Amino acid sequence: MSLTSALNTAQTSLSNYATQTNILSRNISNASNPNYVRRDAVLTNSLVGSQGISIQRAQDMALFVRSISDTSTASAQETLLKGLSDLKNIMGGNDYETSPSALIGTMRDTLATYAAKPGEATLGQMAVADAATVANGIKDAANAVQAVRLEADKEIGRQVDKLNELLARFETVNNRVFSGTQTGKDVSAELDERESLVKQISSIIGITQVTRPGNDMALYTSDGVTLFETVARPVEFQPSSGFSATVTGNQIFVDGVPLGAGKGANTTGRGSLQALVQVRDEYAPELQKQLDEMARALIVSFRETDQSAIPALPDMPGLFTWAGGTVPVGATIVPGIASSLTVNPALVPSLGGNPQLLRDGGINGAAYSSNPTGASGYSARLDAYVQALDTPMAFDPAAGLSTSASLMAFSADSIGWLELNRSDAESSAESREAARFRSVEALQSITGVSLDEEMSMLLELEQSYKASARLISAVDEMLQALLAAAR
């Protein structure tokens, strides 16, 4: 080897070491960045024998696809769990102390005490006060359920806006990746950014990615609807201004195709959007139906009937009434009845009412009175009310619970239904989060940066750099000797 060849080789080596050192330094500086994929500077030999540096990213597409799938399912499950937990909090949290079941139970006990001592006016006032607590509890719960639906609807709007923004950014980055690949440019940073966007998108909506020639990528929803192909497809949603038992939320459209909701407590949804729709359109409305049925059952159970020898007047609301002012007929849900449930003003002392009408009847006139003489020991009507709360009656199957049960049993079943779904969702959330963590951890072990390994490689490069420097120094000494000999 001539001195010139030796010098050129040493200079090439120094240049390669500088590139490798730069890559290692970049790896080390991004060691804590979860969206950074480790680069390797690999020496390559050309056809003419010269050496160069090829930059390669550490990749495992199978693990990456698994991680974004697990991210989608974990995000959906966590979103559903939050929604069910919000519904649980409406009922008083862990002990369900403000649930209709608990409030009705307290009212029943007070009524039983009043029936045992019907002459105690104070007990009558307590019974009416407990009834007001029941009515307010059911009404407040119904309003809170609609507030949960409204918040879910608003969150859907926010998530859709964010998704459209991410897709627009994805289009820009994907174009840079594609054009950079065509020109032979190092697109490692762009690939990192694109994969980061894919992760964020997958937490909002389930996706399937397809990598095409030239490093181009297309995205489809889990149901096969195009989300991105060359250009971002529109995701459209119109938020609602408010919710009631009769209002249905608007659909989400992906490229003109409606996005379905998840199903079940162990949700089939992928991404937060499907779970939010599930909370808004399935679980919250189901609880609303149950509250409406409880309100209807209270009005029916405490109704007044014509006490005439030949009854001719219709049944009328007694202790409980509502905006409709009638007694519902048949085992059919009256949408929104829970939101206007109230105690009959004729019984409320602060409104000029008489609590003793609960014992005697006659809230709707003399024809409905069971104790026209006002006998203080009369308790038949109060006993009938207490028994009615534990007597089976018909409920609408659309409420999702038993179609024949007492009001006490039905209200308790509602709590059981909610807690069963919330508990199942919580268990599924734990297992899905564990699966997501494992897949992300496995991916990080391959694509992440190990400081120990990078520092070890830096030391090796340092030794190689010193060897090349010594070679250049030796060549320099030889050239100096040749020049001196030539003088």
VMD Tcl script that draws the C-alpha trace (Angstrom):
set ca {
  {0.00 0.00 0.00}
  {1.37 3.41 -0.96}
  {1.56 6.27 1.53}
  {-1.16 8.09 -0.42}
  {-3.49 5.08 -0.22}
  {-2.79 4.69 3.49}
  {-3.52 8.37 4.05}
  {-6.79 8.21 2.08}
  {-7.87 5.11 4.00}
  {-7.17 6.78 7.33}
  {-9.07 9.93 6.30}
  {-12.06 7.87 5.15}
  {-12.02 6.03 8.47}
  {-11.98 9.28 10.41}
  {-14.94 10.56 8.39}
  {-16.84 7.34 9.02}
  {-16.05 7.45 12.73}
  {-17.34 11.02 12.87}
  {-20.63 9.94 11.28}
  {-20.93 6.97 13.64}
  {-20.17 9.16 16.64}
  {-22.83 11.64 15.51}
  {-25.42 8.84 15.29}
  {-24.46 7.48 18.72}
  {-24.67 10.96 20.22}
  {-28.12 11.41 18.72}
  {-29.21 8.07 20.17}
  {-27.93 9.02 23.62}
  {-29.65 12.42 23.58}
  {-32.99 10.73 22.72}
  {-32.70 7.88 25.21}
  {-35.77 9.11 27.14}
  {-37.85 9.87 24.04}
  {-40.46 7.08 23.64}
  {-41.07 8.05 20.00}
  {-37.43 7.82 18.97}
  {-36.22 4.69 17.21}
  {-32.54 3.80 17.63}
  {-30.29 4.31 14.62}
  {-27.34 2.12 13.70}
  {-24.46 3.42 11.55}
  {-23.42 0.37 9.55}
  {-20.20 0.20 7.50}
  {-20.81 -0.79 3.87}
  {-18.44 -1.67 1.03}
  {-19.01 -0.43 -2.50}
  {-18.32 -2.41 -5.66}
  {-14.97 -0.67 -6.02}
  {-13.97 -1.53 -2.45}
  {-14.55 1.85 -0.80}
  {-16.27 2.00 2.56}
  {-19.25 4.13 3.50}
  {-21.89 4.49 6.23}
  {-25.47 3.30 5.95}
  {-27.94 4.52 8.60}
  {-30.48 1.88 9.61}
  {-33.43 2.13 12.03}
  {-34.10 -0.64 14.52}
  {-37.56 -1.90 13.51}
  {-40.02 -4.70 14.25}
  {-43.20 -4.06 12.30}
  {-45.02 -7.03 13.81}
  {-44.49 -5.68 17.33}
  {-45.34 -2.15 16.22}
  {-48.65 -3.29 14.72}
  {-49.40 -5.24 17.89}
  {-48.60 -2.22 20.07}
  {-50.96 0.13 18.20}
  {-53.70 -2.52 18.29}
  {-53.26 -2.90 22.05}
  {-53.21 0.89 22.41}
  {-56.58 1.12 20.64}
  {-58.28 -1.54 22.77}
  {-56.80 -0.21 26.02}
  {-57.88 3.34 25.18}
  {-61.43 2.22 24.41}
  {-61.68 0.16 27.60}
  {-60.31 2.96 29.78}
  {-62.75 5.45 28.23}
  {-65.69 3.12 28.83}
  {-64.60 2.53 32.43}
  {-64.46 6.28 33.05}
  {-67.97 6.69 31.67}
  {-69.36 3.90 33.85}
  {-67.52 5.29 36.87}
  {-69.14 8.68 36.22}
  {-72.55 6.97 36.20}
  {-71.66 5.19 39.43}
  {-70.71 8.48 41.07}
  {-74.19 9.79 40.29}
  {-75.52 7.09 42.60}
  {-73.22 8.05 45.47}
  {-70.03 6.18 44.71}
  {-68.90 2.94 46.33}
  {-71.78 2.60 48.79}
  {-74.49 3.88 46.45}
  {-75.87 5.87 49.37}
  {-77.76 8.33 47.16}
  {-79.15 5.72 44.79}
  {-82.93 5.45 44.31}
  {-82.77 2.01 45.94}
  {-81.32 3.46 49.17}
  {-83.65 6.48 49.18}
  {-86.78 4.41 48.52}
  {-85.74 1.99 51.27}
  {-85.47 4.87 53.76}
  {-88.89 6.20 52.69}
  {-90.45 2.75 53.08}
  {-89.14 2.45 56.64}
  {-90.54 5.88 57.54}
  {-93.91 4.95 56.00}
  {-93.95 1.73 58.02}
  {-93.28 3.69 61.20}
  {-96.02 6.17 60.27}
  {-98.44 3.28 59.60}
  {-97.73 1.96 63.10}
  {-98.50 5.40 64.60}
  {-100.85 7.11 62.10}
  {-101.85 9.73 64.65}
  {-98.34 11.19 64.82}
  {-98.40 14.29 62.60}
  {-94.62 14.59 62.80}
  {-94.22 11.15 61.23}
  {-96.44 12.26 58.37}
  {-94.20 15.25 57.76}
  {-91.14 12.97 57.86}
  {-92.71 10.60 55.33}
  {-93.46 13.48 52.96}
  {-89.92 14.83 53.44}
  {-88.43 11.40 52.64}
  {-90.66 11.20 49.57}
  {-89.32 14.60 48.46}
  {-85.78 13.25 48.91}
  {-86.68 10.27 46.70}
  {-88.19 12.49 44.01}
  {-85.27 14.90 44.07}
  {-82.77 12.03 44.06}
  {-84.32 10.41 40.98}
  {-84.73 13.77 39.24}
  {-81.15 14.81 39.98}
  {-79.86 11.41 38.87}
  {-81.75 11.68 35.57}
  {-80.34 15.16 34.96}
  {-76.84 13.97 35.86}
  {-77.16 11.07 33.41}
  {-77.98 13.53 30.65}
  {-74.99 15.64 31.76}
  {-72.77 12.55 31.32}
  {-74.19 12.11 27.83}
  {-73.56 15.76 27.02}
  {-69.97 15.60 28.27}
  {-69.38 12.43 26.24}
  {-70.80 14.21 23.19}
  {-68.52 17.20 23.75}
  {-65.53 14.90 24.17}
  {-66.43 13.19 20.89}
  {-66.31 16.60 19.23}
  {-62.89 17.33 20.75}
  {-61.55 13.92 19.75}
  {-62.83 14.28 16.18}
  {-61.15 17.68 15.86}
  {-57.91 16.23 17.20}
  {-58.16 13.25 14.84}
  {-58.58 15.49 11.81}
  {-55.58 17.53 12.93}
  {-53.46 14.39 13.36}
  {-54.49 13.11 9.93}
  {-53.52 16.44 8.34}
  {-50.10 16.25 10.02}
  {-49.81 12.60 8.98}
  {-50.38 13.59 5.34}
  {-47.59 16.17 5.51}
  {-45.10 13.81 7.16}
  {-46.02 10.89 4.90}
  {-45.33 13.05 1.84}
  {-41.90 13.94 3.24}
  {-41.14 10.27 3.89}
  {-42.20 9.29 0.38}
  {-40.27 12.05 -1.41}
  {-37.20 11.57 0.79}
  {-37.17 7.84 0.07}
  {-37.27 8.51 -3.68}
  {-34.23 10.79 -3.49}
  {-32.25 8.51 -1.18}
  {-32.37 10.94 1.75}
  {-32.17 9.71 5.34}
  {-35.83 9.87 6.49}
  {-35.34 8.34 9.93}
  {-36.62 11.45 11.73}
  {-39.68 11.61 9.48}
  {-40.39 7.92 10.07}
  {-40.21 8.52 13.83}
  {-42.70 11.36 13.53}
  {-45.03 9.33 11.34}
  {-45.03 6.41 13.76}
  {-45.69 8.81 16.65}
  {-48.75 10.12 14.79}
  {-49.94 6.56 14.14}
  {-49.78 5.86 17.89}
  {-51.81 8.96 18.69}
  {-54.38 8.19 16.01}
  {-54.76 4.61 17.24}
  {-55.73 5.82 20.71}
  {-58.68 7.70 19.17}
  {-59.81 5.21 16.53}
  {-58.81 1.65 15.70}
  {-56.63 1.53 12.60}
  {-54.97 -0.86 10.18}
  {-51.84 0.40 8.45}
  {-50.58 -0.69 5.07}
  {-47.06 0.21 3.92}
  {-46.84 0.54 0.15}
  {-43.91 0.88 -2.29}
  {-41.71 3.91 -1.72}
  {-42.34 3.92 2.04}
  {-45.83 5.32 1.45}
  {-48.47 4.39 4.03}
  {-52.25 4.09 4.00}
  {-54.52 3.96 7.04}
  {-57.88 2.23 7.37}
  {-60.25 1.93 10.32}
  {-60.70 -1.43 12.03}
  {-63.88 -1.84 9.97}
  {-62.01 -1.26 6.71}
  {-63.08 2.34 6.01}
  {-60.37 4.47 4.41}
  {-58.90 6.95 6.88}
  {-55.88 8.02 4.84}
  {-54.82 7.08 1.34}
  {-52.67 9.66 -0.43}
  {-54.80 12.33 1.26}
  {-56.54 12.45 4.64}
  {-60.23 11.54 4.54}
  {-62.67 13.75 6.50}
  {-63.98 12.65 9.89}
  {-67.22 14.53 10.52}
  {-69.35 15.04 13.62}
  {-71.97 17.57 14.67}
  {-72.12 18.03 18.47}
  {-75.51 18.38 20.17}
  {-76.35 21.46 22.22}
  {-78.06 19.48 24.96}
  {-79.53 16.10 25.87}
  {-82.74 14.73 27.31}
  {-84.32 11.29 27.40}
  {-85.82 11.92 23.96}
  {-82.67 13.26 22.27}
  {-80.41 10.96 20.27}
  {-76.79 11.90 19.67}
  {-75.42 12.46 16.17}
  {-73.29 9.87 14.41}
  {-69.59 10.11 13.57}
  {-68.81 9.76 9.87}
  {-65.46 8.59 8.53}
  {-65.22 9.32 4.82}
  {-69.03 9.38 4.79}
  {-69.40 6.03 6.57}
  {-70.92 6.01 10.10}
  {-68.62 4.79 12.87}
  {-70.28 2.16 15.06}
  {-70.21 2.05 18.86}
  {-68.46 -0.58 20.93}
  {-70.48 -3.39 22.48}
  {-70.44 -4.86 25.97}
  {-68.61 -4.04 29.19}
  {-65.55 -5.82 27.75}
  {-65.95 -3.46 24.84}
  {-65.43 -4.43 21.23}
  {-64.62 -0.80 20.53}
  {-61.19 0.29 19.38}
  {-60.09 3.78 20.30}
  {-61.80 6.32 22.53}
  {-64.40 7.41 19.96}
  {-66.29 4.11 19.85}
  {-66.29 3.88 23.65}
  {-67.58 7.46 24.01}
  {-70.43 6.68 21.63}
  {-71.14 3.57 23.69}
  {-71.39 5.61 26.91}
  {-73.54 8.28 25.26}
  {-75.88 6.01 23.32}
  {-75.99 2.75 25.29}
  {-75.14 2.82 28.98}
  {-76.37 6.30 29.93}
  {-79.70 5.93 28.05}
  {-80.18 2.48 29.62}
  {-79.79 3.95 33.10}
  {-82.16 6.76 32.11}
  {-84.79 4.20 31.12}
  {-84.43 2.50 34.48}
  {-84.85 5.81 36.30}
  {-87.92 6.57 34.20}
  {-89.40 3.20 35.12}
  {-88.74 3.83 38.82}
  {-90.48 7.20 38.55}
  {-93.43 5.65 36.73}
  {-93.67 2.88 39.34}
  {-93.69 5.41 42.19}
  {-96.51 7.41 40.61}
  {-98.51 4.22 39.97}
  {-97.85 2.74 43.43}
  {-98.93 5.90 45.26}
  {-101.81 6.87 42.96}
  {-105.26 7.77 44.28}
  {-108.35 5.91 43.10}
  {-111.99 6.94 43.25}
  {-113.40 5.71 46.60}
  {-117.04 6.24 45.62}
  {-119.48 3.36 45.79}
  {-119.56 3.40 42.01}
  {-116.12 4.63 40.89}
  {-116.32 6.93 37.89}
  {-113.28 9.13 38.21}
  {-109.86 8.21 36.74}
  {-106.85 7.34 38.85}
  {-104.88 10.44 39.78}
  {-101.31 11.05 41.04}
  {-101.08 10.85 44.81}
  {-97.86 11.27 46.78}
  {-95.81 11.56 43.56}
  {-96.65 13.49 40.44}
  {-94.88 14.73 37.31}
  {-95.12 17.28 34.52}
  {-97.67 15.15 32.67}
  {-100.04 15.27 35.65}
  {-101.56 11.84 34.94}
  {-101.04 8.25 36.08}
  {-99.14 6.37 33.34}
  {-101.03 3.39 31.95}
  {-99.37 0.08 31.10}
  {-95.84 -1.21 31.62}
  {-94.30 1.21 29.14}
  {-91.42 3.63 29.66}
  {-92.44 7.28 29.67}
  {-89.26 8.99 28.36}
  {-88.11 11.80 30.65}
  {-90.69 11.23 33.40}
  {-87.88 10.92 35.98}
  {-86.65 14.44 35.17}
  {-89.92 16.03 36.33}
  {-90.79 13.70 39.23}
  {-91.89 15.62 42.32}
  {-93.93 15.30 45.50}
  {-97.52 16.48 45.17}
  {-97.66 20.10 46.44}
  {-100.92 19.27 48.27}
  {-98.83 17.36 50.83}
  {-95.97 19.84 51.32}
  {-96.43 22.07 54.42}
  {-94.19 24.85 53.08}
  {-96.49 25.10 50.05}
  {-99.63 25.14 52.16}
  {-100.21 21.40 51.84}
  {-101.40 18.89 54.43}
  {-99.18 15.82 55.05}
  {-102.14 13.96 56.66}
  {-103.68 13.59 53.21}
  {-101.06 10.89 52.69}
  {-102.78 8.88 55.44}
  {-106.38 9.75 54.59}
  {-106.36 10.32 50.84}
  {-108.27 13.10 49.16}
  {-105.36 14.89 47.53}
  {-107.51 15.12 44.38}
  {-110.79 15.81 46.14}
  {-113.24 14.23 48.54}
  {-114.07 11.40 46.12}
  {-110.55 10.04 46.60}
  {-110.58 10.12 50.42}
  {-110.37 6.78 52.25}
  {-110.78 8.29 55.73}
  {-113.42 11.03 55.37}
  {-113.92 11.25 59.16}
  {-110.20 11.91 59.73}
  {-109.84 9.10 62.29}
  {-106.36 9.36 63.80}
  {-105.91 5.58 64.02}
  {-106.57 4.92 60.32}
  {-103.58 3.16 58.75}
  {-104.97 0.97 55.94}
  {-103.83 3.34 53.22}
  {-100.30 3.64 54.67}
  {-100.04 -0.14 55.02}
  {-101.08 -0.50 51.38}
  {-98.34 1.90 50.30}
  {-95.69 -0.03 52.22}
  {-96.89 -3.32 50.72}
  {-96.98 -1.83 47.22}
  {-93.26 -1.14 47.36}
  {-92.59 -4.87 47.85}
  {-95.32 -6.18 45.54}
  {-94.30 -7.34 42.03}
  {-95.45 -5.16 39.17}
  {-94.81 -5.07 35.43}
  {-91.83 -3.17 33.98}
  {-90.92 -2.41 30.38}
  {-88.35 -4.93 29.05}
  {-86.64 -2.02 27.25}
  {-85.21 -1.00 30.64}
  {-82.95 -4.07 30.48}
  {-83.99 -5.50 33.85}
  {-86.69 -7.87 35.13}
  {-90.13 -7.36 33.62}
  {-91.85 -8.45 36.83}
  {-90.46 -7.30 40.16}
  {-91.25 -5.09 43.10}
  {-90.09 -1.51 42.95}
  {-87.59 -2.22 45.73}
  {-86.19 -5.20 43.81}
  {-86.16 -3.29 40.50}
  {-84.24 -0.36 41.99}
  {-81.76 -2.77 43.60}
  {-81.36 -4.62 40.27}
  {-80.52 -1.31 38.60}
  {-77.60 -0.85 40.98}
  {-76.54 -4.45 40.39}
  {-76.67 -3.93 36.62}
  {-74.51 -0.80 36.82}
  {-72.00 -2.31 39.22}
  {-71.71 -5.54 37.21}
  {-70.92 -3.63 34.03}
  {-68.52 -1.26 35.79}
  {-66.73 -4.15 37.52}
  {-66.39 -6.08 34.23}
  {-65.10 -2.94 32.53}
  {-62.57 -2.39 35.31}
  {-61.24 -5.96 35.07}
  {-60.98 -5.70 31.30}
  {-59.26 -2.32 31.56}
  {-56.60 -3.79 33.84}
  {-55.91 -6.75 31.55}
  {-55.88 -4.64 28.38}
  {-53.59 -2.04 29.91}
  {-51.26 -4.87 30.95}
  {-51.27 -6.20 27.37}
  {-50.56 -2.71 26.01}
  {-47.71 -2.24 28.48}
  {-46.14 -5.58 27.56}
  {-46.31 -4.97 23.81}
  {-44.92 -1.43 24.14}
  {-42.18 -2.69 26.46}
  {-41.27 -5.46 24.00}
  {-41.12 -2.92 21.16}
  {-39.01 -0.55 23.24}
  {-36.55 -3.33 24.02}
  {-35.86 -3.58 20.29}
  {-36.23 0.01 19.10}
  {-35.31 1.90 22.26}
  {-31.90 3.22 23.24}
  {-29.72 1.48 25.82}
  {-27.28 3.97 27.32}
  {-24.91 1.20 28.37}
  {-24.67 -0.17 24.83}
  {-24.29 3.27 23.26}
  {-21.52 4.30 25.68}
  {-19.72 1.01 25.08}
  {-19.82 1.62 21.33}
  {-18.54 5.15 21.86}
  {-15.50 3.75 23.66}
  {-14.85 1.34 20.81}
  {-15.09 4.18 18.30}
  {-12.69 6.22 20.39}
  {-10.08 3.45 20.20}
  {-10.61 3.07 16.45}
  {-10.32 6.83 16.02}
  {-7.01 6.82 17.89}
  {-5.71 4.02 15.65}
  {-6.57 6.00 12.49}
  {-5.02 9.12 13.98}
  {-1.81 7.21 14.71}
  {-1.78 5.91 11.14}
  {-2.06 9.46 9.81}
  {0.71 10.55 12.17}
  {2.94 7.69 10.96}
  {2.28 8.55 7.31}
  {3.06 12.18 8.08}
  {6.41 11.21 9.66}
  {7.31 9.08 6.63}
  {6.44 11.90 4.24}
  {8.53 14.31 6.28}
  {11.45 11.85 6.15}
  {11.11 11.50 2.36}
  {11.03 15.25 1.90}
  {14.11 15.66 4.10}
  {15.99 12.99 2.13}
  {15.11 14.68 -1.17}
  {16.68 18.02 -0.18}
}
mol new
graphics top color blue
foreach p $ca { graphics top sphere $p radius 0.5 }
foreach p [lrange $ca 0 end-1] q [lrange $ca 1 end] { graphics top cylinder $p $q radius 0.2 }
display resetview
